[in-house]
Amino acid sequence: MPQLSSPVERVHRSFLAAMAEFRDEGRGDVGDDTMISKELREFADRWPTREGFAEYVGWLRAQALEDSPRPEGFVPSTTLWWIEDDDYLGRVAIRHRLTPHLFEVGGHIGYDVRPSARRRGHATAMLRAALSVAHGLGIASALVTCDASNVASRKVIEANRGTFDDQRGEKLRFWVPTT
């Protein structure tokens, strides 16, 4: 049964396959501002080696710490992977607080499910499991956004008791209770 986990090195092979799937669907392009795309551009050349992957895992874990270096405008973020045995199925990132930009379009929680694992309920279960982690970080109600055209993501948010707030540009904004 899949579960949330801190990033771990044992899913290395499966993680590489998942990133190849994301790249095959066009992620990683300069115009794509998603978490996966940014990390594909920044880290993909280091992921194939055990050492490079271990550094990436360490970097991800460190991003949850308040004093870790990060780009201007970025906040501490807890990244958790949705894994089953040694299979990487997806990931969720919980931003510890909102900046003005995150309040508009990014929200507290972002998630991705690898293409070959979609349409099996993973995103709904992953978000549900992440809500208690968000609560533990002091987030009573998490802002979760999705593209207006992403019907599947909207259903995931609504299945987790997300209440529609408004639409800003192409982004739908929902507030999801964490308890």
Summary of the structure (lengths in Angstrom):
residues: 179
radius of gyration: 15.4
end to end distance: 22.5
largest distance: 44.0
contacts: 524
relative contact order: 0.14
helix: 40%
strand: 26%
